[in-house]
Amino acid sequence: MRGDPRDQVVASYYRVRQMLGALGIALPVMLLLAGWMESGRILPSLSDYYHTIQRDIFVGCLFAIGTFLIAYRGHDRVPGETLSDEVLTNLAGFSAIAVALFPSEAAEPQVTTLTQAALGMRAAVTGHYLAAQAFLYSLAWMCFVHFARTASAPRRRIYRGCGMVIVAVGVVATCAAIGRRFGSDGVHAFVIDNSVVFWCEAVGVWAFGIAWLTKGRAEMLLTRRRPRLA
């Protein structure tokens, strides 16, 4: 006996949320493992993998995450909210794609992308960092405001915890990136040798993944419990 078509559509919609969460969990892991097999080391940041043979993993996952976020509509804006789900996820989605299209600086600068050729190396790097910040803090806003809005108390704590983690590692990653670029030789070496930015970015993306997995699972359970009409 076939199930209710409405439930099938809703289940597919919530599966998108779970796929977003799974991609967030998988991206740092895939880069870490592939990079380790290639060179036996962890690069200073997730973005540095763009300049390696792991570029396809980095760009492909960011495009997939960005596309899922743009396609996701979410709930309508309620009174008192500054941004609707759709506006916020569109911002995060386009930012994720921009991170992939605007590469960070390479050890040996050379034009390898259309954005670098059109805008110049410095503008492309600036676009990369601005997009990364917009992506990161959009995700934190989702966790703090939109996910927590209708959640039960235990799940609200998960979402807000994920949001706090994203903000915290975002601040540390920004400070580390500034230290890497403008700090003393000792600070530069510490940030590079310990892959500080990489681990901050990885933890932030993992927190994003956990929040979306939790959201997809919670609403799928609610759908299963919805009483059927006679």
C-alpha positions in Angstrom: 0.0 0.0 0.0 1.4 3.4 -1.0 1.9 6.1 1.6 0.3 9.5 1.5 1.9 11.5 -1.3 2.0 14.6 0.9 4.1 12.7 3.5 6.5 11.6 0.7 7.0 15.2 -0.4 7.5 16.4 3.1 9.9 13.6 3.8 11.9 14.5 0.8 12.0 18.2 1.9 13.3 17.2 5.3 15.8 14.9 3.7 17.3 17.9 2.1 18.0 19.3 5.6 19.7 16.0 6.5 21.8 16.1 3.4 22.9 19.6 4.3 24.0 18.4 7.7 25.7 15.4 6.2 27.7 17.5 3.8 28.7 19.9 6.6 30.0 16.9 8.6 31.7 15.3 5.6 33.5 18.3 4.0 36.3 18.7 6.6 36.7 15.0 7.0 37.1 14.3 3.3 39.6 17.1 2.9 41.5 16.0 6.0 41.8 12.4 4.8 42.5 13.1 1.2 45.1 15.7 2.0 46.7 13.5 4.6 47.0 10.7 2.0 48.5 13.1 -0.5 51.0 15.0 1.6 50.8 13.5 5.2 49.9 16.9 6.7 47.0 19.1 7.6 46.9 22.4 5.7 46.5 25.7 7.5 42.9 26.2 6.5 40.0 24.6 4.6 40.4 27.2 1.9 44.0 26.2 1.3 42.8 22.8 -0.1 41.5 24.8 -3.1 45.1 25.0 -4.3 45.7 21.3 -4.1 44.3 18.2 -5.9 41.5 18.3 -3.4 40.0 21.3 -5.1 37.1 19.2 -6.6 36.0 18.1 -3.1 36.2 21.6 -1.7 34.4 23.3 -4.6 31.9 20.5 -5.2 30.8 20.4 -1.5 30.4 24.1 -1.3 28.4 24.3 -4.5 26.2 21.5 -3.2 25.7 23.2 0.2 25.0 26.5 -1.5 22.5 25.1 -3.9 20.6 23.2 -1.1 20.5 26.4 1.0 19.2 28.5 -2.0 16.6 25.9 -2.8 15.4 25.8 0.8 12.5 28.1 1.5 11.8 27.5 5.2 9.1 29.3 7.1 7.6 32.7 6.4 8.9 35.7 8.4 7.0 36.1 11.7 6.4 39.5 13.4 9.5 40.7 15.1 11.9 38.8 12.8 14.4 40.8 10.8 15.0 38.3 8.1 12.9 35.4 6.8 14.2 31.9 6.5 14.4 32.3 2.7 16.4 35.5 2.8 18.8 34.1 5.3 19.4 30.8 3.6 19.8 32.6 0.2 22.5 34.8 1.8 24.2 31.7 3.2 23.9 29.8 0.0 25.2 32.4 -2.3 28.1 33.1 0.2 29.0 29.4 0.1 29.2 29.4 -3.7 31.2 32.7 -3.6 33.7 31.1 -1.2 34.3 28.4 -3.9 34.4 30.9 -6.8 36.7 33.4 -5.1 39.8 31.5 -4.0 42.1 32.5 -1.1 45.7 33.6 -1.6 48.0 30.9 -2.8 51.7 30.3 -1.9 52.6 31.1 -5.5 50.1 33.7 -6.8 48.9 33.0 -10.3 45.6 33.6 -12.1 43.7 30.2 -12.1 40.0 31.3 -12.0 37.7 33.6 -14.0 37.0 35.7 -10.9 40.8 36.4 -10.5 41.1 37.3 -14.2 38.1 39.6 -14.1 38.6 41.3 -10.7 42.3 40.9 -9.9 44.0 38.7 -7.3 43.5 41.1 -4.4 39.8 41.6 -5.1 39.2 37.9 -5.4 40.9 37.2 -2.0 38.9 40.0 -0.4 35.7 38.5 -1.9 36.7 35.1 -0.5 37.0 36.4 3.1 33.9 38.5 3.0 31.9 35.6 1.6 33.3 33.2 4.3 32.3 35.6 7.0 28.8 36.1 5.6 28.4 32.3 5.3 29.6 31.6 8.8 27.5 34.2 10.6 24.4 33.4 8.6 24.7 29.9 9.9 25.0 31.1 13.4 21.9 33.4 13.0 19.9 30.4 11.7 20.9 28.4 14.8 20.2 31.2 17.3 17.0 32.6 15.9 15.3 30.5 13.2 16.0 27.0 14.4 15.4 27.7 18.1 12.1 29.6 17.4 9.9 26.5 17.3 12.1 23.9 18.9 11.5 21.9 22.1 13.7 22.9 25.0 16.3 20.2 24.5 16.7 20.8 20.8 16.7 24.6 21.4 19.8 24.0 23.6 21.4 22.1 20.8 20.8 24.8 18.2 21.9 27.6 20.5 25.0 25.6 21.5 25.8 25.1 17.8 25.3 28.8 17.2 27.7 29.8 20.1 30.3 27.3 18.8 30.1 28.8 15.3 30.5 32.4 16.6 33.3 31.4 18.9 35.4 29.6 16.3 34.6 32.3 13.8 36.2 34.9 16.1 39.2 32.7 16.8 39.7 31.9 13.1 39.5 35.6 12.2 42.1 36.5 14.9 44.3 33.6 13.8 44.0 34.6 10.1 45.0 38.2 11.0 47.9 36.8 13.1 49.0 34.6 10.2 49.0 37.6 7.8 50.2 40.5 9.9 51.6 38.9 13.2 55.2 38.3 14.2 57.1 35.3 12.9 56.3 33.4 16.1 52.6 34.0 15.8 52.7 33.1 12.1 54.5 29.9 12.8 52.1 28.9 15.6 49.0 29.4 13.4 50.5 27.5 10.5 52.1 24.7 12.4 49.0 24.0 14.4 46.5 24.5 11.6 44.5 26.8 13.9 42.3 28.2 11.1 41.6 24.8 9.7 40.4 23.4 13.0 38.3 26.4 13.8 36.6 26.2 10.4 36.1 22.5 10.7 34.5 22.8 14.1 32.2 25.6 12.8 31.1 23.5 9.8 30.6 20.5 12.0 28.4 22.6 14.3 26.4 23.7 11.2 26.1 20.0 10.2 24.9 18.9 13.6 22.2 21.7 13.7 20.8 20.8 10.3 20.9 17.0 11.0 19.0 17.7 14.3 16.5 20.0 12.5 15.8 17.5 9.7 15.4 14.6 12.2 13.1 16.5 14.5 10.7 17.6 11.8 10.6 14.2 10.2 9.6 12.7 13.5 6.8 15.4 13.8 5.6 14.4 10.3 5.4 10.7 11.2 3.4 11.6 14.3 0.9 13.7 12.4 -2.6 12.1 12.5 -3.9 10.9 9.2 -7.2 12.2 7.9 -9.9 9.6 7.3 
